[in-house]
Amino acid sequence: MIVCTFWGIASGLVGAVVVLMGVIAFNPMLRAGYDVKLASGVITAGGTLGILIPPSVMIIVYAAVAGQSVVKLYAAAMFPGFFLALLYLVYIVGWAMINPKIAPPLPEEQTRVPVPDWVRKFQTVYSPNMLVGLAQALLSPAKASQIEADGRRLGYWTLLKHLCIALVPFALIAGTLWLVWWYVVIHQQAVAEAAVSGVQQLGTPGLESGPATPAEQGPPEGFYLWFALCAVVGAMLLVRYYWRMNADRFEVLKLLTSSVMPLGILTVVVLAVILFGITTATESAGVGAAVPSCWPSRRARSIGNAPRKRCS
């Protein structure tokens, strides 16, 4: 469901996401013993998020027919789309907890991530906590240079890359909080100031011009309290996560970073180019819809299940 959400954001189409996830995930879910209704329902329900979460092609069509602003419709559909994805996740997890037969647990050998030998040696030399060990290794890399990983000795660049991977959860939470603060506090006030700069008042100076706009009023009174609470909760989660970061958790983080992060970066780029006016919403949605539509045919062609078709 999470992967379907990311692909739905990137493509903006239902069919592209359903075909893509059907090729990738449907057969593995059936081989793992998942119920057919659950497997097909997750893929099709996740695919429908593509027409709701921006940049959605359907929203562009609706805006053209109804004569509404595409950007305003995107802003209005953002929260309901992600909230619907959360409700899907709650429903799937709850259904699986009530009836475990529809989603049997995987064997233990498939749930454990193999830890390379160099990681165990690294923990012995520095610290069982990977974040602390990587920070110590960057300050004193002499011991780390004696450890071999994939036939090569650990270099400074390798240690720095693994430290950046370990800091991905911190970057996600800190970046999200900064983006919310920038949009609600800084961006809104900058827009209000830019609207009145260079304008000379006409008429009676003391005459009231009417109620202030939301941008001129500033953030709501409860925003700072809720922002502080979210920041504290995020900090507590980070402290708990990094306190328990052993070799197994670090390898899981590496796998998630290499698999989910590309989709996340693609999503952020697609939304950012629309927000900053680099491309229009129609152009971003068109590019996002073209890539997932071509990718399944390339994958199927590689296993001999589809005729040759060229996608530019």
C-alpha positions as CSV (number, residue, x, y, z in Angstrom):
1,M,0.0,0.0,0.0
2,I,2.8,2.4,0.8
3,V,4.6,1.7,-2.5
4,C,1.2,2.1,-4.3
5,T,0.9,5.5,-2.7
6,F,4.3,6.6,-3.9
7,W,3.7,5.4,-7.4
8,G,0.3,7.0,-7.4
9,I,1.8,10.3,-6.6
10,A,4.5,9.9,-9.2
11,S,2.2,8.8,-12.0
12,G,-1.2,10.4,-11.4
13,L,-3.0,7.5,-13.1
14,V,-4.9,4.5,-11.8
15,G,-4.1,2.0,-14.6
16,A,-0.3,2.6,-14.6
17,V,0.0,1.9,-10.8
18,V,-2.3,-1.2,-10.9
19,V,-0.4,-2.7,-13.8
20,L,3.0,-1.9,-12.3
21,M,2.2,-3.3,-8.9
22,G,0.4,-6.2,-10.4
23,V,3.6,-7.2,-12.2
24,I,5.8,-6.6,-9.2
25,A,3.9,-7.6,-6.1
26,F,0.8,-9.7,-7.0
27,N,2.5,-13.1,-7.6
28,P,4.9,-12.8,-4.6
29,M,2.0,-12.1,-2.4
30,L,0.1,-15.2,-3.6
31,R,3.2,-17.3,-3.2
32,A,3.5,-16.1,0.4
33,G,0.0,-17.4,1.1
34,Y,-1.9,-14.1,1.0
35,D,-5.6,-14.3,0.3
36,V,-6.4,-13.4,-3.4
37,K,-9.0,-10.9,-2.3
38,L,-6.5,-9.1,0.0
39,A,-3.7,-9.1,-2.6
40,S,-5.9,-7.8,-5.4
41,G,-7.8,-5.4,-3.2
42,V,-4.5,-3.8,-1.9
43,I,-3.2,-3.3,-5.4
44,T,-6.4,-1.9,-6.9
45,A,-7.2,0.3,-3.8
46,G,-3.7,1.7,-3.8
47,G,-3.9,2.4,-7.5
48,T,-7.0,4.6,-7.0
49,L,-4.9,7.0,-4.9
50,G,-3.2,8.1,-8.1
51,I,-6.3,10.2,-9.2
52,L,-6.5,11.9,-5.8
53,I,-3.0,12.7,-4.6
54,P,-1.3,15.4,-6.7
55,P,-0.1,15.5,-9.4
56,S,-3.3,13.8,-10.5
57,V,-4.3,13.8,-14.2
58,M,-8.0,13.5,-13.2
59,I,-7.8,16.7,-11.1
60,I,-6.4,18.5,-14.2
61,V,-9.3,17.2,-16.3
62,Y,-11.8,18.2,-13.7
63,A,-10.3,21.7,-13.3
64,A,-10.5,22.2,-17.0
65,V,-14.1,21.2,-17.1
66,A,-15.2,23.0,-13.9
67,G,-13.1,26.1,-14.6
68,Q,-11.2,25.9,-11.3
69,S,-7.6,26.4,-10.4
70,V,-5.5,23.3,-10.7
71,V,-3.1,24.4,-7.9
72,K,-6.0,25.0,-5.5
73,L,-7.5,21.6,-6.3
74,Y,-4.1,20.0,-5.7
75,A,-3.9,21.8,-2.3
76,A,-7.4,20.7,-1.4
77,A,-6.8,17.0,-2.4
78,M,-3.4,16.6,-0.7
79,F,-4.5,15.9,2.9
80,P,-7.6,13.7,2.0
81,G,-5.4,11.6,-0.3
82,F,-2.8,10.8,2.4
83,F,-5.5,10.4,5.0
84,L,-7.3,7.9,2.8
85,A,-4.0,6.0,2.4
86,L,-3.7,5.9,6.2
87,L,-7.2,4.5,6.5
88,Y,-6.4,1.8,3.9
89,L,-3.3,0.8,6.0
90,V,-5.4,0.7,9.2
91,Y,-8.0,-1.4,7.6
92,I,-5.5,-3.9,6.1
93,V,-3.6,-4.3,9.3
94,G,-6.8,-4.6,11.3
95,W,-8.2,-7.2,9.0
96,A,-5.0,-9.2,9.1
97,M,-5.0,-9.1,12.9
98,I,-8.6,-10.3,13.1
99,N,-8.1,-13.0,10.5
100,P,-4.4,-14.0,10.3
101,K,-5.2,-16.6,7.6
102,I,-5.5,-14.0,4.9
103,A,-2.0,-12.7,5.6
104,P,0.1,-15.5,7.2
105,P,3.4,-14.5,8.7
106,L,6.5,-15.1,6.7
107,P,9.0,-17.8,7.8
108,E,11.7,-16.5,10.1
109,E,14.4,-16.9,7.5
110,Q,12.5,-14.5,5.2
111,T,11.9,-11.9,7.9
112,R,15.6,-11.6,9.1
113,V,18.0,-9.5,7.1
114,P,21.5,-11.0,6.6
115,V,24.1,-8.9,8.3
116,P,27.5,-8.8,6.5
117,D,30.5,-10.0,8.5
118,W,32.2,-6.6,8.3
119,V,29.3,-5.0,10.2
120,R,29.8,-7.4,13.1
121,K,33.5,-6.7,13.1
122,F,32.8,-3.0,13.0
123,Q,30.6,-3.3,16.0
124,T,33.3,-5.2,17.9
125,V,35.9,-2.6,17.1
126,Y,33.8,0.6,17.8
127,S,30.3,0.3,19.3
128,P,27.3,-2.0,19.2
129,N,25.3,1.1,18.3
130,M,25.9,1.7,14.6
131,L,25.3,5.5,14.7
132,V,27.8,5.9,17.5
133,G,30.2,3.6,15.8
134,L,30.0,5.4,12.5
135,A,30.6,8.8,14.2
136,Q,33.6,7.4,16.0
137,A,35.0,5.8,12.9
138,L,34.9,9.2,11.0
139,L,36.9,10.7,13.9
140,S,39.4,7.9,14.0
141,P,39.3,5.9,10.8
142,A,42.5,4.0,11.4
143,K,40.8,0.9,12.9
144,A,38.1,0.9,10.3
145,S,40.6,0.8,7.5
146,Q,41.7,-2.6,8.7
147,I,38.2,-4.0,8.1
148,E,37.4,-5.4,4.7
149,A,34.0,-5.1,3.1
150,D,33.3,-6.8,-0.2
151,G,37.0,-7.4,-0.8
152,R,37.9,-3.7,-0.1
153,R,39.0,-1.9,3.0
154,L,36.6,0.5,4.6
155,G,37.5,4.0,3.3
156,Y,36.5,7.4,4.6
157,W,33.9,7.8,1.8
158,T,32.3,4.5,2.6
159,L,32.0,5.4,6.3
160,L,30.5,8.8,5.4
161,K,28.0,7.2,3.0
162,H,26.8,4.8,5.7
163,L,26.5,7.6,8.2
164,C,24.3,9.5,5.8
165,I,22.1,6.4,5.5
166,A,21.9,6.2,9.2
167,L,20.8,9.8,9.4
168,V,17.9,9.4,6.9
169,P,15.2,9.1,9.6
170,F,16.5,12.3,11.2
171,A,16.5,14.1,7.8
172,L,13.0,13.0,7.0
173,I,11.5,14.3,10.3
174,A,13.6,17.4,10.4
175,G,12.9,18.2,6.8
176,T,9.1,17.7,7.2
177,L,9.0,20.0,10.3
178,W,11.1,22.6,8.5
179,L,8.8,22.5,5.4
180,V,5.7,22.9,7.5
181,W,7.3,25.9,9.4
182,W,8.4,27.5,6.1
183,Y,5.1,27.2,4.4
184,V,2.9,28.3,7.4
185,V,5.1,30.9,9.0
186,I,7.6,32.2,6.5
187,H,6.0,31.8,3.1
188,Q,2.6,33.1,4.1
189,Q,4.1,36.3,5.6
190,A,6.3,36.8,2.6
191,V,3.3,36.6,0.3
192,A,1.4,39.1,2.4
193,E,4.3,41.6,2.4
194,A,4.9,41.2,-1.3
195,A,1.3,42.0,-2.0
196,V,1.4,45.4,-0.4
197,S,5.0,46.4,-1.2
198,G,5.2,49.4,-3.5
199,V,1.5,50.3,-3.2
200,Q,0.6,53.8,-2.2
201,Q,-2.6,54.2,-0.1
202,L,-5.4,56.3,-1.7
203,G,-8.3,57.9,0.0
204,T,-8.7,58.5,3.7
205,P,-5.7,57.1,5.6
206,G,-7.7,56.2,8.7
207,L,-10.4,54.4,6.8
208,E,-10.6,50.7,7.5
209,S,-10.1,48.6,4.4
210,G,-11.9,45.5,5.6
211,P,-10.9,42.3,7.5
212,A,-7.3,41.0,7.1
213,T,-6.7,38.0,4.9
214,P,-5.5,34.7,6.4
215,A,-2.0,35.4,5.1
216,E,-2.0,38.8,6.8
217,Q,-3.3,37.4,10.1
218,G,-0.5,34.9,10.3
219,P,-0.6,31.3,11.7
220,P,-3.5,30.3,13.9
221,E,-3.1,30.5,17.7
222,G,-2.9,26.8,18.1
223,F,-0.3,26.2,15.4
224,Y,2.7,26.9,17.6
225,L,1.5,24.5,20.3
226,W,0.8,21.7,17.9
227,F,4.1,22.3,16.1
228,A,6.0,22.1,19.4
229,L,4.1,18.9,20.3
230,C,4.9,17.3,17.0
231,A,8.6,18.3,17.3
232,V,8.8,16.8,20.7
233,V,7.2,13.6,19.6
234,G,9.4,13.4,16.6
235,A,12.5,14.0,18.8
236,M,11.4,11.2,21.2
237,L,10.9,8.8,18.3
238,L,14.3,9.6,16.9
239,V,16.0,9.2,20.3
240,R,14.3,5.8,20.8
241,Y,15.2,4.6,17.3
242,Y,18.8,5.6,17.4
243,W,19.2,4.3,20.9
244,R,18.3,0.8,19.6
245,M,20.1,1.0,16.2
246,N,22.0,-2.3,16.0
247,A,23.4,-4.1,13.0
248,D,20.0,-5.6,12.1
249,R,18.1,-2.3,12.2
250,F,20.9,-0.7,10.2
251,E,20.6,-3.2,7.4
252,V,16.9,-2.9,7.3
253,L,17.3,0.9,7.0
254,K,19.8,0.4,4.1
255,L,17.2,-1.8,2.3
256,L,14.4,0.7,2.8
257,T,16.6,3.6,1.7
258,S,17.6,1.9,-1.5
259,S,14.1,0.8,-2.3
260,V,11.7,3.4,-1.0
261,M,13.8,6.5,-1.1
262,P,14.0,6.7,-5.0
263,L,10.2,6.8,-5.1
264,G,10.1,9.4,-2.3
265,I,12.7,11.6,-4.1
266,L,10.7,11.3,-7.3
267,T,7.5,12.4,-5.4
268,V,9.2,15.4,-3.8
269,V,10.7,16.5,-7.1
270,V,7.4,16.2,-8.9
271,L,5.6,18.3,-6.3
272,A,8.5,20.8,-5.9
273,V,8.6,21.7,-9.6
274,I,4.9,22.5,-9.5
275,L,5.2,24.5,-6.3
276,F,8.1,26.6,-7.5
277,G,6.7,27.1,-11.0
278,I,9.4,25.2,-12.9
279,T,6.8,23.3,-14.8
280,T,3.0,23.3,-14.9
281,A,0.9,20.8,-13.2
282,T,-0.2,19.3,-16.6
283,E,3.5,18.8,-17.7
284,S,4.5,17.1,-14.4
285,A,1.4,14.8,-14.5
286,G,2.2,13.9,-18.1
287,V,5.8,13.0,-17.4
288,G,4.8,11.1,-14.2
289,A,2.2,9.1,-16.1
290,A,4.5,8.2,-19.0
291,V,7.3,6.6,-16.9
292,P,5.2,4.0,-14.9
293,S,3.2,3.2,-18.1
294,C,6.4,2.2,-20.0
295,W,8.2,0.5,-17.1
296,P,5.9,-2.5,-16.8
297,S,6.1,-3.3,-20.5
298,R,9.9,-3.3,-20.3
299,R,9.8,-5.6,-17.3
300,A,7.4,-8.0,-18.9
301,R,9.3,-7.9,-22.2
302,S,12.5,-8.9,-20.3
303,I,10.8,-12.1,-19.1
304,G,9.2,-12.8,-22.5
305,N,5.6,-12.1,-21.6
306,A,5.0,-9.1,-23.8
307,P,5.7,-8.1,-27.4
308,R,8.4,-5.6,-28.1
309,K,7.2,-2.1,-27.7
310,R,9.4,1.0,-27.7
311,C,8.8,3.7,-25.1
312,S,10.5,7.0,-25.5
